[in-house]
Amino acid sequence: MINVPNPVQATKRWAPAFIFLVFAILTLVILFKGLKNLHLNLSFSEALLIAAGIGLVAAIIGWLLIRCVYISPSVDEETTIPLAAISVDLRSMARLTRRIQSKATKEAEGYIGDIQEHVELLTNMVERSEAQMQTRGDFQFVEKIFTHLQVMSACFVAFAHGANDVANAIGPLAAIVSIVNGGANALVDQTPVPVWILGLGGIGIVIGLSTWGWRVIETIGKKITELTPTRGFSAEFAAATTIVLASRLRIPISTTHTLVGGVLGVGIARGIGSLNPRVIRDIFTSWIVTLPAGAGMSIIFFLIIRTLFNS
C-alpha cells in the first residue's frame, strides 16, 4: 500500500477492508463460545454472521470517515506554495535568457550559457523538492489513517493478552481454589473459574503494565526495528490473530513472544539491515534462560514450602 504509485488511493480502497477484518475477527472471538457467563452459547455459524455484520458496519463507517474527513493529504501549504512560485519564476527566467542569448554578442553568449545552466539546475532541484513534498504528504495521509487502525489492533492485542497470558497466570490459582473448596477429588477442568479470580488477574495485569510494562513497550516498540503506524498495525494484527487462534485451540503461548515475532516479521519484510541484532540476541537469550530459571526457582520454592509444612 505504501510502495504504490498512488498510496492515498490505495489507502482509501483497502483501509475499509482492514477495518472489516479487525472488527469481524475480534467480534467472532468474543461471540464464539466467549460469552459463557451471559449464557449466550452461539454456534460458530451464528457468531460468524453477527461478526460479519458488525465488521461490515464498521467498514462502512470507516469508508465514510476516510472519504469525508480525510479529504486530501495534509501537505504543508506554507512550503509548497513558495516552491511552486519559485518554479514558475525559474521557467520565466529560462525563457528570458534564451531571448537575450539570441541577441547577445559572441563574448556575452558564454556568460549567458552559464546562467542558463544554473537556472536549469535550480529548476530541477525545485521540481524534485515539490515532488518530495507531495510524496511526504501522501505518506502522512496513509500513516494518519493507520494510526486509528493501530489503536484498534492494539485493543485486539490487549484482548488477546487477557485471553491467553492472564489465563495462563491465574490457571494454577483457579485449580488450587477448586481443590480447596471441593477437596482433592474435585474435577478441576469441570469447575467454573470464580469471577473474583478473573478480576484479580485483570488488576494484576494493569498494575504490571503501569509499573514495569514500559520497559517491554520500549524494547518492542522502538529497539527491534523502526515502527510506523502501518508497520505497527501489521505486527499487532498478525500477533493478535495468532494469539487468539492459539487460545481457541487451548495452546498456551506467550503474547510477548508472538508480538516480538510480528515485529521481527515487519523488520524482515523491510530488509535484514533494518533489524537491531544486539536487541534480538538479548531477547532470544532471555527466552532460553527464563525457562530453566523458572523451573529451577519453582523447585526451590516447592522444597522450601514442603520442608516448612513437614517440620
C-alpha positions, 0 to 999 in steps of 0.5 A: 500500500505504501510502495504504490504509485498512488498510496492515498488511493490505495489507502482509501480502497483497502483501509475499509477492508482492514477495518472489516477484518479487525472488527469481524475477527475480534467480534467472532472471538468474543461471540464464539463460545466467549460469552459463557457467563451471559449464557449466550452459547452461539454456534460458530455459524451464528457468531460468524454472521453477527461478526460479519455484520458488525465488521461490515458496519464498521467498514462502512463507517470507516469508508465514510470517515476516510472519504469525508474527513480525510479529504486530501493529504495534509501537505504543508501549504506554507512550503509548497506554495513558495516552491511552486512560485519559485518554479514558475519564476525559474521557467520565466527566467529560462525563457528570458535568457534564451531571448537575450542569448539570441541577441547577445554578442559572441563574448556575452553568449558564454556568460549567458550559457552559464546562467542558463545552466544554473537556472536549469539546475535550480529548476530541477532541484525545485521540481524534485523538492515539490515532488518530495513534498507531495510524496511526504504528504501522501505518506502522512495521509496513509500513516494518519489513517493507520494510526486509528487502525493501530489503536484498534489492533492494539485493543485486539492485542490487549484482548488477546493478552487477557485471553491467553497470558492472564489465563495462563497466570491465574490457571494454577490459582483457579485449580488450587481454589477448586481443590480447596473448596471441593477437596482433592477429588474435585474435577478441576477442568469441570469447575467454573473459574470464580469471577473474583479470580478473573478480576484479580488477574485483570488488576494484576495485569494493569498494575504490571503494565503501569509499573514495569510494562514500559520497559517491554513497550520500549524494547518492542516498540522502538529497539527491534526495528523502526515502527510506523503506524502501518508497520505497527498495525501489521505486527499487532494484527498478525500477533493478535490473530495468532494469539487468539487462534492459539487460545481457541485451540487451548495452546498456551503461548506467550503474547510477548513472544508472538508480538516480538515475532510480528515485529521481527516479521515487519523488520524482515519484510523491510530488509535484514539491515533494518533489524537491531541484532544486539536487541534480538540476541538479548531477547532470544537469550532471555527466552532460553534462560527464563525457562530453566530459571523458572523451573529451577526457582519453582523447585526451590520454592516447592522444597522450601514450602514442603520442608516448612509444612513437614517440620 
